[in-house]
Amino acid sequence: MAQTTVAVEFKQVVKRFGPVVVLHPLDLRIGKGELVTLLGPSGCGKTTLLRLIAGLELPSEGTIRIDGRDVTGMSANQRDVSLVFQSYALFPHMTVLDNVCYGLTASGVKKPQAVEMARAKMELLGIADLGDRLSSQLSGGQQQRVAVARSLVLEPAVLMFDEPLSNLDAKLRRKVRQDIRDLQQSLNLTVVYVTHDQEEALAVSDRIVVMEKGRIAAMGAPHELYEAPATRFIADFIGDANLINGDLVQVGGQHFFRAAGVDVPVLPPKGMAEGPVALAIRPHRIRLGEVEGSVLPGQVLRQAYLGSRMESLVATPLGELLVFSDALQPVAGPGQQVGVHFAPADARVTSR
C-alpha cells in the first residue's frame, strides 16, 4: 500500500440515530502528526465524530479511512486507534504498571515485553516512580497521565482525547494541556482532541474544527479563527467578542458598518456584499480614552478588577461593549463619560 500523509479521512460521512440526523454529510482530513481539536457546544456532534473514528459508532453513510485503510465497517479493536476517556477508565484494583500494561497483555504481548514497553512510556510521562501504586491512590493529574500512558503504549496511528481535562482544577488544566501538547509534538503524534473549552482549543491545536448542529461551521489555525471569524457564531464561540447586528454600506469608496444611526469605518471584507452583517470587536482590541477623536462616545457602567486586567462595561450608541484593559488604573470610572477607540482592522465584519 502506498504511503499516505493523511491519518484520518471522512468522505460524506452521515450519522443517524433513528430518524434524527446528528452528523450531516461531512468531509474531513487530518494529517499525520497533526493535533486537531473538535470544538463546539453540547450537542453539536463532536463526540459522535470522535466515536466514529474510534469505531464505537459506525456511520450511516460514507467512508472512513485511517492511515489509508478503509475502516468504515470495522469494530474498535480492529482499528489502530486509542482513546483517552473523560473519566480515565482506570482499573482501581490494579497498580499503575498493570493499568499501563493492560492493553498490551490483552492483545497477546508477553508480560516481560509489556512491562518494558510500559515502563518506557511511564518514564516519558514522568510517572515511572508510581508503578506500584494503585490508580485509586493517585491525584487527578497523575490519573490523567496514567490514562495517556496506557493509550500511548499501544503506539496507535491516532490518539484521541475526549474532554481530558474536565476533571482537573484550573491551574492543573493549564499544566496538563501543555504536557499533552509537548508530548504530541515531541513524538509527532496524530491527535484528535475533543473539548468545549475555547481557551484549551486555542492553546493546544494545530487546527480547530468548529462544529455547529452536526456540521463543520469552520476550520483553521487557532489565530485565523480568532482574529478573522467568518460568521457571528464563530466570533461568539471562540473567545470573547462584542457582537452587533447592522448593515455593511459603502460611502465614497469607504466601507462602514451602520447601526443605530452610527457609521463605524471598517476594512472591506472579502467576498461580502453590502447588506445585513454582524460586527465583531474583541474586548482587548478596544481602548478607552478621550471622547474627542474616538470612534464612539461612551459611558462606563461598571468595572471589575481581575488582577491581570481591568474589565469595563461601557454603554455606547451601538449598545453595551465589554472592554479588557491591561492598564489597571482606569481613565474613567462608573458613571463617567469616555471615548471608545479601536482601529478599523480590529472591527471584523462577519455574516450573521
N, C-alpha and C positions, 0 to 999 in steps of 0.2 A: 504494500500500500504506500502511495506517495506521501511524503511528509507534508503536514499542514501547519500553518501558523495560527489556525483557529481552534480554540479549545472547545467552545460550545457554540452551536448554531441552531437557531429556531427558524423554521420556514413555515409560515402561515399556520402557526400553532393556535388551536382553539381549545378551550376547556369549558365544558358544561357540567353542571350538577343538575340532572333532570332537565327541566325546561329553562333553567337560569344559566345565562352565559356569563361566566366570571372572568374569562380571558377572551377577548375578541381577536380576530386574525392578527398574529404577531410575528414579526421578523426581528431577530436579534443575533448579533455575532459578538463573541467575547474572545479576545486574542489570548494566546499563551503568555503567561507571565503578567497578566493584567489583573488589577483589582477593580472590579465593577460593583458598585453599590446599587441595589434596588431600593428606591426611596419613594415613600408615598404615605398617605393617610390610611387608617384602618379600613379594610375592605376594598383596597384598590387593586388587589391581585398579586402583590409582590411575593407573598408567602406561597401562593399557589404556583407561581412561576418557579420559585426555588424548589418546591416539592416535585415539579415536573422534571427538573434537572436531576434531582436525587433519585427519581424512579419511585417515589412514594405516591405519586399520582401518574396516570397515563393520559396523554392528550386525547381529546375527542376527535380532532382533525390535525393534520400537519405532520411535520417531520422534525425530530430532534437528533442532532449528531454531537457526539463527544469525541474529540481527537480524530475526527474524520469518519468515525464509525456510527452507523445508524443504530441508535438505541431506543427508538420510538416505542417499541413494544416490550422492551426488556425490563425485568424487575430490578429493584435496588441493588441486590447482591451481584448482579451481572454487569454493573456499571463501575467504571474506575473512578468513583467519586466518594467523598466522605463529608459528613455533615456534623457540625458542632451545634447541638441543640441549645435553645434558650435556657433550659433547665439543667444543662450539662449532662444529665442522664448517667451519672457515675454509679457504680455498684458500691453501696455504703459498707458492705461487709468485706470488701476486698481492699487490699493495700493499693497504694498509688501505683507501684510497679505492676501489680496484677491487672489493674484497670488499663494501664497503657499497653500491656501485652495482650489483652483480651482478643482484640480483632485479629491479631496475627495467629495466635494459637487456635482460634475458632476457624481460621481459614487453612489450617494444616501445617503451619510453620512449627518446627520443633522448639521446645521450650528454651533450650540454651541460646539458640539463634534469636528467638523472640526477645529474650531478656537483653541480649547485646544490642539489638536494634532499638529497644525501648529506652535503655539507658542513654544511648546516643542522643535521642530526641529530648529526653528529660534534661540532659546537660545543656542542650541548646536553649531550652526554655527556662533554665535556672531553677529546676525543681529536683535536681539529682539527689539532694540530701533528704528528700521527702519519701523516698521509695518504700520505706517500711511503715509509713503512717497510713491509717485508714482514711479514705476520702472524706468520711463524715467528720473527721477531726481538723479539716482544712478550712481556711478562710475562703471567702468568695473569690478573691483574685487567684488564690492557689488552685481552687477547683477549676477555674476557667482555664488555667494553664495545663492542668492535667487533661481536661477535655480536648484541648488543642493537640497535646502530645499524642493522645490516643488516636486522633484522626490523622495526624501528620505521619505517624509511624507506618501507616499503610501506603504512604507515598502515592496519593491519589492524583489523577490528572486534574481534578478540580476539587478544591477545598471550599466548603460552604459554611457560612455563619448565619444563624437565624437569631437576630436580636441578641448578640452575645454579651452585651454589657448592661442589659436592662436590670440585672440583679445587683449591680455594684453601685456604690456611692459616687458622687460627682468627681471627687479627686482621683479615686481609683479608676474610674472610667477613662479619664484623660491618659493615665499611665498605660493602662492595658490596651487601649486603642492604638497608642504609639508602638507598643510592643508588637501587636499584630501587624502593623504596617512595616516595621523594621524587619520582622521575620519574613513577611511576604516578599519584600524587596531583596533581602539577602539570599533567599533560596529561589528567587524567580518563580514563585508560586502563582498559579492561576486561582484567583479567589473570587467567589460571588458572595456578597455581603448584604444582608437584609437589615434595614433599620427604618424607624420612623423619625429618628433624631437627625435634623438637618446639619447641626454642627459636627456630629460624628461623621456623617457622609462627606462633608467638605474636608474633614481632617485626614481621612484615610484613602480616598478614592483616586484612581486614575481617571475613571469616568463614572458619572452618575446617570442612572436611568430613572427618570421620574415617571411614576405611574399614576394614572387617574382613571377610575371606573373601568378597570380591566384593559386599558390601552396604555401605550407608551406616549406620554404627553411631551416629553423632551428627553434628549440625552446629550451629554457632552462633558468636557472637563469641568471641574468644580468652579474655577474662576469664570468660565464662559457663562454658565448657567446663573451664577450670582451677579455678575456685572452686566450681562446683556440678556435678561429674561425675555423670551419671545411672547409670553402671554401673562395675563394677570394672575392666573393660577400659579405659574412658576415663580413669579416675583413674590407672591404671597407665601408660598410654601417653603421656599429656600431663603432662610434668613428673615430679618425684619424689613418691612417696607411700608412706606406711606403710599396708599393706592387711591387714586382719584379718577372718577369717570368724567369724560368730557369729549371734546372733538379736536381732531387734528385739522388745522387750517393753514393756508399759505397766504401771506400778505407781502407783496413786493419782493417775491423771491425768498422770503424768510419763513420758516416753519414755526408755528406757535401751537401750544396746547391751550385750548379755550374752555373755561368752565366758570360758571357763576359770574359771567361778565368780565373775567380777568384773562388776559393773554400772557402766557409764560413762554419765553423763547426756548426752543428745543432743537436738537440736531435732526436733520432729515432722516427718518427711519427708512431702512432699505425695504423696498417692495411693499410699502404701506401707503394706501391711498388716503386722501382726505376723508374725514367722517368720524364716526364714533370710535374712540380708543380709550385706553386707560393710561395714566401716568404713574410711574413707579419711582419713588425717591427714597434711597436708603437713608436711615436716620443719621448715620455718621457722615453722610455727604453734605449735610446742612450745617451752616454756621449762623449763629445768632450775633447780631451786631447793631450798628446804627441803622435807624429807619431810612435815612437818606441813602439812596443808591441801592437799596435792597430790591430783591425780586418781588417780595411780598411784605406788607406790613403785618405785624402780629402782636398778640398779647399773651404773655406767659400765664398759663392756667395753674400749673403745678410743677414741682420739681422733686427729684429723688436723688440723693447722694448714694452711689453704689461703690465707693472706694476707688475703683479704677476709672470711673467716668461719672458724669452728671447726666441724668435723663430729664428732659423737659418736655412738657406737652404744651403746644403753642396753638392758639386759635388764629386762623387766617381766613381770608375770603374764600379759599378753596376747601376749608374745613380744618379740623384739628390735625396737626402734624407732630409726630414723635421725633425728637432731636437727641442724638447722643453727642456728648462733648467730652474731650479729654481735659479741657480747662475746668478745674473743679471750683473755681471762683466765677460764678455766672455773671454775665454782663447785665442781666436784668432778673429780678425776682418775680414771684407770683403777683399778678395784677398789673405789672408794668408793661409798657409798650416796647417793642423790639423789632428790628428788621430781620427778615428771613433771607439768607443769602445761599445760593447754590449755582453752580455752573450749568449751562445748557447740556453739557456732556453727562452730567450727573442726574438728569431728569429723563429717565428712559421711557419712551413711548412703546406701549405693548398693545396687542389685541386684547379685547375684553374677555 
